[in-house]
Amino acid sequence: MTKKTNQNGSHSTVNQVNKPEEIEFPVTFELKVVVETMVSIAETQHQLDELLLRLAVANEYLGVRESGKGKFASHTIRVLLLNKEHLNELYSELKILPGIKFAV
């Protein structure tokens, strides 16, 4: 909760919980891509590398972790995105990778 000063000088409380946070670009963050291990870890890493290169996303591959039962693998990549269109394009392209469950 924050206080907001109205035009007439009175104060009101604003609930910022429901307000979406704006992303300031360029932005660097750690992207997590979770895929089923029906596709090999090496093949997924190769596909991610090709995708990021094609989209001109500066990145650093940080590693991969398999789930306890080995059904999924989580790839972590630090990415630099220049604008909202760059972000949207990346997520659109990630959706079509074989075996992908989600990316955050």
Residue pairs with C-beta under 8 A, 6 or more apart in sequence:
1 13
1 14
1 15
1 16
2 13
2 14
2 16
3 11
3 12
3 13
3 14
4 11
4 12
4 13
4 14
5 11
6 12
23 84
23 87
25 81
25 82
25 83
25 84
25 86
25 87
26 80
26 81
26 82
26 83
27 80
27 81
27 87
28 78
28 79
28 80
28 81
29 78
29 79
29 81
30 62
30 76
30 77
30 78
30 79
31 76
31 77
31 78
31 79
31 90
31 103
31 104
32 74
32 75
32 76
32 103
32 104
33 44
33 48
33 74
33 75
33 77
33 94
33 97
33 100
33 103
34 72
34 73
34 74
34 75
34 100
34 101
34 102
34 103
35 44
35 72
35 73
35 75
35 97
35 98
35 99
35 100
35 101
36 71
36 72
36 99
36 101
37 66
37 70
37 71
37 72
37 73
37 99
38 99
39 98
39 99
41 64
41 66
41 73
41 75
44 73
44 75
44 97
44 99
45 61
45 64
45 75
47 97
47 98
48 61
48 75
48 77
48 97
49 61
51 90
51 93
51 94
51 97
52 59
52 77
52 79
55 86
55 89
55 90
55 93
57 79
57 80
57 81
57 86
57 90
58 79
58 80
59 77
59 78
59 79
59 80
60 77
60 78
61 75
61 76
61 77
62 76
62 77
62 78
63 75
63 76
64 73
64 74
64 75
64 76
65 73
65 74
65 76
66 72
66 73
66 74
67 73
67 74
72 101
79 90
81 87
81 90
91 103
94 100
94 103
